[in-house]
Every structure is written in structure tokens, then in C-alpha cells.
Amino acid sequence: MAKERKHRLADPQKSASSGSGKKPRKKGNDSEIYLTLSKILGAINGSHQGITAKTISEKTEISQGAVYRTLRFLESQHLISVLKSGKEGKHYSRPPETFSPPIDFTFNEILAIMLTCDRMREENIPLLKDAYSAFLKLRDRVPKELRKLIQNPPFLLNMEIGPLSVSKSENDADYLEMLMTAHRLQRGMRIRYDSFSEECVIDTVLHPYSIRFHRRGWYCIGHSSLHGEVRTFHFGRIHHLEVLDENTFTIPYGWTPESYLGNAWDLIRGEKDYEVTIRFKRMVAKNVADVKWHKTQKFTPQADGSTLMTVTVSGLQEIHWWIFGYADQAEVVRPPELRKIMKERVIKMMEIYKDA
């Protein structure tokens, strides 16, 4: 078998990590410091030819004075270097060691990155839009013949991912950066949050234990001072977020996202585990059995073409909404508590459509 051809790409940049030093303005306001450092490093990382303080100020909307002070600090810490000086002033860049060495990619690897990232061009979700930006940098460095294939749709292949959360805030990327910084430094954060379960906007101090992208959007799992326990927070519902200088925390020994979520169907863990059995009729049985829905799932084909799906889940609220997506093609066999929930929902639906 012929070896798959590899294409050598020029040095793509690594993602920048936030600086954590002091900025000589507004002592104690760490959240502003972290955000300013992040924005300035992001602007520098996005320029291969170097970038001036004036251009950084225009791109980030940070005053030139603040930009100059921050650049002096970053340069003193060897986090940036002067690439060249001209009439416009110094052009700053990341030191050579912050760039990755050349990497060999096969055709299929480049194609996989393209298919995975192509959808991201339409989304305004932190890191996902950065994935598309990274793909564009890779795409521009591949050989001409391969670039033509990638740049000229339609393609033979297409990869469609599921629906994603629609960003309602331009601050999501900033929130992600601040949460990651707070997690690394183990600082608490004060947030205003539009709570779904409490049906109101709440104020709480959050200790961010884990940040994850799950199916449709970004979530932070952490201890909430208001609730006195670990909760899950959706980025799209955060109204305001700030780092607290004096509030520190330690993640409990042995805590992991997996231990916290247990056998949750999605992201919300109930108080009790249930063994759930669902009968899927012949029309949908094979399609359901072909997908990995849950880590505990087991399928048992039946003689009439239907299949029994058995899962162990923590709580019933999340899974009952999923079952409803199959309408009359799915029947809950057990437990009786879930059958009751389904029956109550069906009765309410019948009331809605009584005049149909």
C-alpha cells in the first residue's frame, strides 16, 4: 500500500496563555488586569509581521498609555520581543520559542481539520471561532493543488455538527479567559446569573472547578456561595463576572468533573440513580441503537424488530425530554416514576391540541 503523502506546514502559532503580573493602574482590580493582558497578547499573537502599540490600541480599544505600560511589563518578563523598529515605532512579536516547530500533516488530517472547523465560521463561540481561525492559517500554508480543493466547495465530503448555543453576549470570549485565569490562580469570581431553575437573576461567588464545552455551549462547574454546593453555570446566562482579589479556594481533594456528574444523562445530576428501560419501535430502533447516547447504555433487540434500551441515569428530568423527541415511537417500560412523568406530559400536550 502506498504511503500517504504528507504536507509540511509553516510554523503556526500556539495559543497565548494569559499573563498574571501587575499592571500599574487600578491596584487590586485583577479582573481588568487579566482582561487587558489577554487582549494585548491576543493582538500580538495575531500578527506574524509584528504589531505596533498604536495598532494594538486600535484593535483592542485600550488606551495607548495603558498599552505602552503593559508592553513594557510584558517585554521585561520576556513574554514579547521587539521584532523591528520603524517610523511607526516598535513592532512587537512573540519570542521564537512561543511558535511551534514545522508539523507534517497528511491529506486526510488536513481534510479532517477542514471539515471539523468549517462550520465554526458562522459561530461566535469562544475557542470554536478560534479553531476556524487556526484552520485558515493551516489552509494558507498547504500546497496549491490541495488549497484549491479546500477553498473551492462543494466538497465530496461534508460534516454537519449538531445545533450550537447562540451567543447573546459579546463578552463570552472574555468570560472564558477570565474563568480560565481564575481557575489557574484559584480565585473566586462574583457573577450575576440568569438562573433557569430559580427563574430570576442571582448573585453568587463562584469557585470555578472545571470549564467544559458540552454538546451546544460552554459551561462552568464550580462551588456557588449562594447555594452552598457545586453547581453548573451556562455561559449564555452570565450577565456579569469579576475576579475577586482576596477570595481564594482549593478544589477538594479527589474531586473530578466525572465524579460530580456521575451518571447524569446530560449535565444536571439528580439525587438518585435509576435504571431506565425504553422500548423503541421498529421504525427508529436501528437508528437509536447506532448512536452512543450514554456511557451505561445497553440494547437488546426484540423479535418484532423493536429494541430495548437500558441505561442507568442520575435523575429523570433530562432523559425524559430526550425520550419525548421520539414521540409515539418510544415507550418507557420502567421505572414507574418516569412512566408517570411521561403520562403527565402527554396529558398536557393533549390539552394543547384538543381543538386540532
C-alpha positions in Angstrom: 0.0 0.0 0.0 1.4 3.4 -1.0 2.3 5.7 1.9 0.0 8.6 2.4 1.6 11.8 1.3 2.4 14.3 4.0 2.4 18.1 3.7 4.8 20.3 5.7 3.1 23.4 7.0 4.9 26.5 8.2 5.1 27.3 11.9 1.5 28.0 13.2 1.4 30.0 16.5 0.5 28.4 19.7 -2.5 29.9 21.6 -1.4 32.5 24.1 -1.8 32.0 27.8 -2.8 34.9 30.0 -0.1 36.9 31.8 -0.6 37.2 35.5 1.6 40.1 36.5 0.8 43.6 37.7 -0.3 46.4 35.5 0.4 49.9 37.0 -3.2 51.1 37.1 -6.1 50.5 39.5 -4.4 48.3 42.0 -6.4 45.4 43.1 -8.6 45.2 40.1 -7.2 41.9 38.9 -10.1 41.1 36.5 -9.3 44.2 34.5 -5.6 43.4 34.5 -6.2 39.8 33.3 -8.5 41.0 30.5 -6.1 43.7 29.3 -3.2 41.3 29.2 -5.3 38.8 27.4 -6.4 41.3 24.7 -3.0 42.7 24.1 -1.3 39.2 23.9 -4.1 38.2 21.6 -3.4 41.1 19.3 0.3 40.3 19.2 -0.3 36.6 18.5 -2.5 37.5 15.6 0.3 39.4 13.8 3.2 37.4 12.1 5.0 40.6 11.0 4.9 42.3 14.4 2.4 45.0 15.6 2.8 48.5 17.0 1.4 49.9 20.2 -0.9 52.2 18.2 -2.4 49.3 16.2 -2.8 47.3 19.3 -4.7 50.2 20.9 -7.0 50.5 17.8 -7.7 46.7 17.7 -8.3 46.3 21.4 -9.9 49.7 22.2 -7.4 50.1 25.1 -5.8 53.5 25.6 -2.3 53.9 24.1 -0.9 54.8 27.6 -2.2 51.5 29.0 -0.9 49.6 26.0 2.6 51.1 26.4 2.7 50.3 30.1 1.6 46.7 29.5 4.0 46.2 26.7 6.9 47.4 28.9 5.9 44.9 31.5 5.5 42.0 29.0 8.9 42.8 27.5 10.5 42.9 30.9 9.1 39.4 31.6 10.4 38.2 28.2 6.8 37.4 27.1 7.2 39.5 24.0 10.1 40.9 21.9 10.7 43.8 19.5 10.7 42.3 16.0 11.7 45.6 14.3 11.6 49.4 14.8 10.5 51.9 12.2 8.8 55.3 11.7 5.6 53.9 13.2 7.5 52.8 16.3 8.4 49.3 17.7 6.8 46.2 16.2 6.2 43.7 18.9 6.0 39.9 18.4 6.1 36.8 20.5 9.6 35.3 21.1 10.6 32.5 18.7 10.1 29.8 21.4 6.4 30.6 21.5 5.9 29.3 18.0 5.5 25.6 17.2 8.0 23.8 15.0 7.0 22.7 11.5 4.5 19.9 11.6 3.8 17.2 9.0 0.1 16.7 8.1 -1.3 14.0 5.8 -4.0 14.9 3.3 -6.7 13.2 5.4 -5.5 15.1 8.6 -5.9 18.4 6.8 -9.2 17.4 5.4 -10.4 16.3 8.8 -9.4 19.7 10.3 -11.2 21.5 7.5 -14.4 19.5 7.9 -14.4 19.9 11.6 -13.7 23.6 11.6 -15.7 24.8 8.6 -18.9 25.1 10.5 -17.2 27.3 13.0 -17.0 30.3 10.6 -20.7 31.1 11.4 -20.5 30.7 15.2 -19.4 33.3 17.8 -18.5 30.7 20.5 -15.2 31.1 22.4 -12.4 28.8 21.2 -14.6 27.4 18.4 -14.2 30.5 16.3 -10.5 30.4 17.2 -10.5 26.8 15.8 -11.6 28.2 12.4 -9.0 30.9 12.6 -6.4 28.3 13.2 -7.6 26.3 10.2 -7.3 29.3 8.0 -3.6 29.7 9.0 -3.1 26.0 8.1 -5.0 26.2 4.9 -2.9 29.1 3.6 0.3 27.0 4.0 -0.7 23.9 2.1 0.5 23.2 -1.5 -1.5 24.9 -4.3 -3.3 21.8 -5.5 -4.5 20.9 -2.1 -5.5 24.5 -1.3 -7.7 24.6 -4.4 -9.6 21.5 -3.2 -10.1 23.0 0.3 -11.0 26.6 -0.9 -13.5 25.6 -3.6 -16.7 24.0 -2.4 -18.7 21.9 -2.8 -16.7 19.1 -1.4 -17.2 15.4 -1.8 -17.3 15.2 2.0 -19.3 17.3 4.5 -19.5 17.1 8.2 -22.6 18.6 9.9 -22.5 19.1 13.7 -25.5 19.5 15.9 -27.1 22.8 16.9 -25.0 25.2 19.0 -25.8 27.8 21.5 -26.5 31.3 20.1 -24.2 33.8 21.8 -26.3 36.6 23.4 -23.2 38.4 24.6 -20.0 39.8 23.0 -18.3 39.0 26.4 -18.3 35.2 26.1 -14.7 35.1 25.0 -13.6 37.4 27.8 -15.6 35.4 30.3 -13.8 32.2 29.2 -10.4 33.8 29.5 -11.3 35.2 33.0 -12.7 31.9 34.2 -9.6 30.1 33.0 -7.4 32.6 34.8 -9.4 32.4 38.0 -9.2 28.6 37.9 -5.5 28.6 37.4 -4.9 31.1 40.2 -7.7 29.6 42.3 -9.5 32.9 42.7 -13.2 33.3 43.4 -15.4 35.2 41.0 -18.6 37.2 41.6 -21.2 36.6 39.0 -24.7 37.8 38.1 -26.5 34.8 36.6 -29.9 34.3 35.0 -30.9 31.1 36.8 -33.2 28.8 34.9 -34.2 26.8 38.0 -34.8 29.8 40.2 -36.4 31.9 37.3 -34.6 35.1 38.4 -31.2 36.8 38.2 -29.0 35.7 41.1 -25.7 37.0 42.6 -23.2 34.4 43.8 -19.5 33.9 44.4 -18.3 31.1 42.1 -15.2 29.0 42.6 -14.6 27.6 39.1 -13.6 23.9 39.4 -14.0 22.9 35.7 -14.8 24.5 32.4 -16.2 22.4 29.5 -17.8 22.6 26.2 -20.7 20.2 26.2 -22.7 19.5 23.0 -24.0 23.0 22.4 -22.1 25.5 24.5 -19.7 26.4 27.3 -20.4 25.6 30.9 -18.5 26.2 34.2 -18.9 23.7 37.0 -18.0 25.2 40.4 -19.0 25.9 44.0 -21.7 28.5 44.4 -21.7 30.5 47.7 -25.4 31.2 47.3 -26.3 27.5 47.1 -23.5 26.2 49.3 -22.8 23.4 46.8 -21.3 22.7 43.4 -23.5 23.9 40.5 -23.3 24.1 36.7 -23.4 27.5 35.0 -24.1 28.2 31.3 -22.0 31.0 29.8 -25.0 32.3 27.9 -26.8 33.1 31.2 -23.9 35.1 32.8 -24.7 38.8 33.0 -21.6 40.0 34.8 -18.4 38.4 36.0 -15.4 39.8 38.0 -12.3 38.3 39.7 -12.2 38.8 43.5 -8.7 39.7 44.7 -8.9 38.3 48.3 -11.2 35.3 47.7 -9.2 32.1 47.1 -10.2 28.5 47.1 -8.9 25.0 46.8 -10.5 22.3 44.8 -11.5 19.4 47.2 -9.1 16.5 47.1 -10.3 13.8 44.7 -12.9 16.0 43.1 -13.3 15.4 39.3 -15.9 16.5 36.8 -16.7 12.8 36.2 -17.3 12.1 39.9 -19.5 15.2 40.1 -21.6 14.4 37.1 -21.9 10.7 37.9 -24.5 9.1 35.6 -26.2 12.3 34.6 -27.9 12.0 31.3 -26.5 15.4 30.3 -25.1 17.9 32.7 -27.5 18.0 35.6 -27.1 15.2 38.1 -30.2 14.1 40.1 -30.2 12.9 43.7 -30.9 9.3 42.8 -29.8 6.7 40.2 -32.5 5.0 38.2 -32.3 2.0 35.9 -34.4 3.1 32.9 -35.7 0.8 30.2 -37.2 2.2 27.0 -38.8 0.3 24.1 -38.1 1.8 20.7 -40.4 0.6 17.9 -39.1 -0.9 14.7 -39.1 2.3 12.7 -36.5 4.0 14.9 -34.9 1.1 16.7 -31.8 0.7 14.5 -31.1 4.4 14.3 -31.3 4.7 18.1 -29.0 1.7 18.6 -26.4 3.1 16.2 -25.6 6.1 18.5 -23.6 6.3 21.7 -26.1 8.3 23.9 -24.8 7.4 27.3 -21.8 5.5 28.9 -24.1 2.9 30.5 -26.4 2.1 27.6 -27.3 -1.4 26.6 -29.5 -2.5 23.7 -31.5 -5.8 23.4 -33.1 -6.4 20.0 -36.6 -7.9 20.1 -38.2 -10.5 17.8 -40.8 -7.9 16.5 -38.0 -5.5 15.3 -38.1 -3.2 18.3 -35.3 -2.8 20.7 -35.0 -2.3 24.5 -32.6 0.3 25.6 -31.4 0.2 29.3 -29.4 2.9 30.9 -28.5 3.9 34.5 -29.1 7.7 35.0 -28.8 10.1 37.9 -32.2 11.8 37.8 -35.1 11.6 35.4 -35.6 15.2 34.3 -33.0 15.4 31.5 -33.7 12.0 29.9 -37.5 12.4 29.8 -37.1 15.4 27.4 -34.9 13.3 25.2 -37.5 10.5 25.1 -40.2 12.9 24.0 -38.2 13.6 20.9 -39.3 10.1 19.6 -43.0 10.7 20.3 -45.1 7.6 19.8 -42.1 5.5 18.7 -40.7 5.3 22.3 -42.3 3.8 25.4 -40.9 3.9 28.9 -41.0 0.4 30.4 -39.6 1.3 33.8 -39.2 2.9 36.3 -42.8 3.8 37.2 -41.7 7.3 38.3 -40.6 8.0 34.7 -43.8 6.5 33.3 -45.7 8.9 35.5 -43.7 11.9 34.3 -44.3 10.9 30.7 -48.0 10.4 31.2 -48.4 13.8 32.8 -46.6 15.5 29.9 -48.8 13.6 27.4 -52.0 14.8 29.1 -50.8 18.4 29.0 -49.9 18.0 25.3 -53.4 16.6 24.6 -54.9 19.7 26.2 -52.8 21.9 23.9 -54.1 20.1 20.8 -57.7 19.4 21.9 -59.1 21.6 19.1 -56.9 20.1 16.3 
